C-alpha cells in the first residue's frame, strides 16, 4: 500500500500531525499497536488551575473525531517490526503487511524505565504508568492501598490521579541505592526534580517551601532536616529520607520493608519497618521510545535533560535522513501539549515538501508555538529542558548544518 504520509504512533504528536496534514488534503495513515488512539493522553487527568481540568480521554476523543472528520485512516492493534529505505521509499513492515511512503513520521512517544527491587516479581507489582492506565482508562483500581517507589514528576502526578479515583496511596518513597537507581535514590537530586511539581500541591506550606529551595545551600539544609516520615502533598507522604528495600508477600504483594536513608541515600541500619500494601508501583521515569528511528539508521545523541538517547533532528522535526521526521516524546520527554505542538510543526514541514500549502512563515510560527507551550507547561519533566533542546540544536548545526536536507 502506498500513502503520501505514514505516521507511526497515535498519541498527541501523531494525532496533531495527522489532522494538520489531512486538513491540507494530504492522505494520511496512522499506525499504532494499542487498542485505541490517544497514546499517553488516555491516562492523564489533573487540575491545571482551580476549576480547570486536563482530561486526557476527552482530549483524545476530540482529536480522533477531528481526524476522522478529515478522513485520516487509522490502523490500530498493529505492531511495526522493521523499517527500511528502498530507493526513495520508506518500507514499514507490520503485523498487517508492508506499507510504503516517501514521508514517514515517527511519533512513538516514551516508555517507562523500571528498576529491580527484591520481591518485584510478586503479583501486584506494576509500573506507575500501568496503574494510571488501569485506573483512568479501564476504570479498574490496581488495589486498595499502594506504595509508589520512585519520587519524580510522573509518580507525583499519577499519585494524585490515584487518590482522585479513591485509591489510597500510603507513601511515595525512594528505591534502594544501586547501579540501576542512581539519581533516583539520592535525596538531594530527587528534591531538585520534585520542585518542578510543587506548584501542583494544595498545601501552601509545600508551595512556599519550594520557593525557598532555589540554591544548593538551602536544598542541602532542607534535605538534612527533611522529616523522616515525609511531607504530605495531596495527603500523600512524600518520603525523601526513606527507601523501599524489599517488597514482601507470599503469593502476592502484602507490603514493603522501608528503611531510613542518610542524605547520600545510604541505608541507616536498624531502621527497617513494615508497611502494609496490596499493590506497588515502580516509577523509574520515562525514556524516548526510539527503536524504530534506530532501525531506520538515524544517528543518536545522549542528552540527559531530554531523557536519554535522542534521534538527531532539527526544529522543523526533520532527521538527517530524507523523508524521515520525528515529533513528540521520541525527541525528548515533555508533556502532551508540547507533543501536540511538535506534531503540527512536523506536519507543516512535510506539507511543505509535498507542496501542500505550508510556507516557511507557517513553520516558523508553529515552532514559536512549541516554544511558548514549553515555557508555560504545567508539568516539566526536567528542570533543564531548554538546555537540552539547545544542545540538540547545536549538534544538528555542527553535524548537518543549516542547509536543507531535501
N, C-alpha and C positions, 0 to 999 in steps of 0.2 A: 504494500500500500504506500503511495506517495502523498505526503501532505506538505503544504508550504511550510508550516511550522509545527514542530512537536515539542511539547513541554512535558518533562518528567517531574512529577510532584504536583499534587492538587492542594497544597497548602496556600497560605495567604499570598506568597510571591507568585506561585504558579497561576492561581485564580485571577489575580490582578493583571498579570501579563496576558492571559488568555482573553479576558474581557477587552482590554485595550486594543489588542490585535484584531479581534473579531469586530469591534466597532469600526475598524478601518477596512472592513470587508476582506480580511485575510483569514483563510481557513486555518483552523487550529485543532489539534488533537492533544488532549491532556491524558497522560498515563499515570496511574497511581496504584500501589499494591493494596491500599486499605479498602474497606467496605464502602466508606463514604468520602466525599470530597470535603476538604477543610483542614486537613493536617492537624497541627498542634492547636489550631484555633478551637477545635471541638471541645477541648478540655478546659478552656480558660473562662474564669468567672471571678471578677474582682471589682471593687468600688474605686473608681478613678478619683472621684471627689464626692463629698456628701450628696447622696441622692442620684449620682450618675454612675451607672454600672457598665462595665465592658463584659458582654455576654458572647462568648466565642461561638456558641451554637447558633445564636441568632445572626451573628455577623457572617458565619459561613453559609447559612441558608440564604441570606440576602445575596451574597456573592454568587452562589451556584445558580440562583434564579436569574440573576443578571446575565451570567454566562450562557445559560440555556436559551435565554431570550434572543441572544445574538448568534445562536447556532454553534456554540462551542461543542465539540464532540468529546465525550469522556469515555475512557476505557479503564474502569476500576477493577480491583481484585486481580491486577496484572503485574507481575514482577518482571523487572528488567535484569537480564543476566549478563549482557555484554554490549559494548559499543565498538564500532569500527568505522574508519573512514575509507570508503571506496570511491575513488575519483573525487567528484565534488559532493558526494552524498554521504551523510551520516546514516549508518545502518544500526538500528536499535533492535536487539534480539530480546524477545519477551516470551512469557509463557503462553502467549496467544499469537505467536508468529513474529515475523520480522517486519519492521517498518522503516521507511526511508524518508529523509528530509535533507534539505540544504541548510536549514536553520534549526538548531536544537538548543533549547533552553533547559538547563539543569536547575531545578528548584527543589532539591531533595531534602532540604531542611537540616535538622540536627538529630542526634541520638544521645542517649544518656550514657554516662560513664560510671558503672557500678564499681564498688571496691569490696574485696572479700573481708568478712568478719567471721570468726569462729561461730558456727551454727547458722550460716546464711543459706544453707540448702534446705532448711526446715520449711514445710508448707506454712504460708503466712508471711514469708519474706518476699518483698517485691520492690521494684524501683518506685520512686516517688511519682514519676510520671504515670506508671501503671495504676497507682491509687487514684490519681487525678482522672484518668480515663474511665475507670470503673465507676467513680462517683458522679462525675459531671456528664459523661456521655451515656453510659449504660444504666445509671441510676441504681447501682449496686454498691452498698457500703463494703469497703475492704475488711471491716471489723468494727468492733465497738470501742476499743481503746488501743491506740497505737503509739509507737515511738518513732520519730524520724531521726535517722543517723546521717548527719551532714548538715551543717549550718551554712546556707548560702541564699542567694536571692530567690532561686527556684523553689527550694524547700520551704522558705518562709511564705511565699505567695500561695503555694499549694496547701500548706498547713492551714492558712486562713480559709481556703475553699473547703477543706475537710470539716472545719469547725462549723461553717455555714450549713453544711449538709447534716449536721447532728452527729458527726464522728468526733469522739474525744481524742485529742492529741495530748498525751501525757507530758511530752517533752520533745524539744528539738535539741539534739546534742551532738558532740563531736565523735568521729571514729577514732580508734586507737592509732597511734603513730606507727607507720611502717613505710616502706618504699613506695607503695601504691597510694597512700593517703597524704603524701607530702603536700602541704599547702592547705589541706582540708582539716588537719589535726592541730595546726598551730593556732592557739587562741588569738594572738595579735593579728595575724594575717586574716583570720576569719572575721574578726571585729571590723577590720578595714573594709572588707567586702560587704558586710552587713549594713554598714552606714548608709548604703545606697538604697535600702528598702525601709529605713526607719521612718520615712515620711508617711508610710502606709499604716503605721501603728496608731491605734486610737489613743494611746497613752501620751499625755502631754509631757510626762517625765522622760519617756524614751525620745520623743522628738527634740526636746530641749537638750537632753544629754548628748544626742548625736551631733548637734551643732557645736558642742564644746570639744568634740573629738577631732579637731581639724589638724593638729600637729602630732608628731611622733611622741613627744613627751607626755601629752595628755592621753594618748592611746595606751602607752605603757603603764601610766598611772591607773587608767581606767581598768585595764585587764588585771593588774595586780590586785586591785580591790574589788574586782567583779564578784558579785555574790555567788557562792558555791552552788546554791540552788537555782540560780538563774534570775533573769529579769523577764517579766511577763510582757508579751506582745499578743494581743487578741486573746488574752487569758491563757496563753501557752508559755510555759517556762522555756526561755532560750538559754541553754546551758553551755557557756563557753569555757567553763572550768571543770566539766565532766565529760567522760568519753564512754561509749559502749564498748566493752572489751570482749563481750560474748553474748550471743543470742541463745536463749535456753528454751528447752521444751523436749518432750519425749517424741510424740508423733506430730506435733505442730507447735507453733510459737506459743510460749507461755509467759515470756518476759525477757528481760535483758539484765546483764550484770553491768552496773555503772561504777566507774571509779573516778575519783577526783584527779585532776591533772594540774601540773605546775604551769607556769606561764609559758614554758617552752614546749608544752604538750606531753611531757613525760608523766608517767603514772605515779601517783602517791600510793605507796604500798600500804595495805591495810585499810584502804578507804572504800573497798568494794561494797556495793549494796544491790539488792534485787528489786527491780521494778516490774510490776505485772503489766502484760500487754498481750493482745491476741493477734496483732499484726505489726510488722516492722517495715518501714520504708527506708531504702538506702538512696541517698541523694548525693551522687558524685559529680553533679553538674552536667553540662551539655558540651558536645563537640560537633563540629560540622560534619555532616554525612556526605562525604565527598568521594566515595569509592568509584562512582561512575566517571567522575572527572579524571581520576587516576587511570581507569581503563582506557579513556579516550586519549591519554598521553599528555594531559595538561601538567605543567610543572607546578610544584607546591612550595610553599614557604611557611615555616613555623612562626606564628605571631601570637604570643601568649594572650595579648589583650583582645584578640578576636576568637580565642577559644581553642587554638590548636593549629593544625596544618590547613592552609587555605590555598585553593587553586589561584594561580596568577590571573588577575583580572584588572580592568580599569574602571573608572567611574561610570562609563557607559554600559557596564556589565558584560563587556566583551572579554573573552580569554584571548590568548595569543594564537589559538587555533581557529582557522577560518570557519565561520558558521557555528561556533560553539559559544554559548553565553551562560552566565550564572546569575542567580538572584536569590535573596533570602538568606537563611542561616548557613547555607553552604559557603557563603562569603564572610561569615563571622557571626557570633552569637549575639542577636539583638531581639527586640520584641516584634510582635506581629505587625504593628503599624509601620515599622521600618521596612519589614519584608514586603508589605503591600506597596509601599512607595518604590522600592527597588524593582519590583515586578513591572511596574509601569515604565520605569527607565529602560529596562531590558526590552520591553515590547516596542517602545518608540525607536530604540536602536535597530531592532530587527526590521521594523516597518520602514525605516529609512533605507536599509539595504535593499528592501523589496520595492522601493519607490512607492511606498504606501501612504504618503502624505505626512510624514513626520520630518520636521525641519530641525536644524541644529539648535534653533531657539527653543523649540518644544523640548528637546532633550535637556538643554541647559536648565530650563525651568523645572523639569522633573527631578534633576539632580539636586537643585536647590530645595525642592520639596522634601527629598530624602534627608538632607542636612537639617532642615527645620524640624522634621519629625523626630530625628535623632536627638536634637537639642532639648526637645520638650517631652521626651519619653518618660512615661510614668515609672517604668522599671528599667534600670540599666544593669546588665549582667556583668559588666566590668567597668571599674572607675576610669580606666584609661582607654576607652574605646576610640576616642578621636586620635590618640597617638598611634593606635593600631591601624586605623584607616590611612593615616598619613604615611606610615611605614610601607603599606602595600602600594600606595600611590608612588612612593619613591622607588620601590623595587621595579614597578612597571616602567617608569620613566628611564631607569638605568638599563633595564634588560630589553625592553621593546621600543621605548621612545614614544614620542608624541605623534609619530606618523601613523596614518590609517593602516589597519591590518588587512583590509579587504581590497 
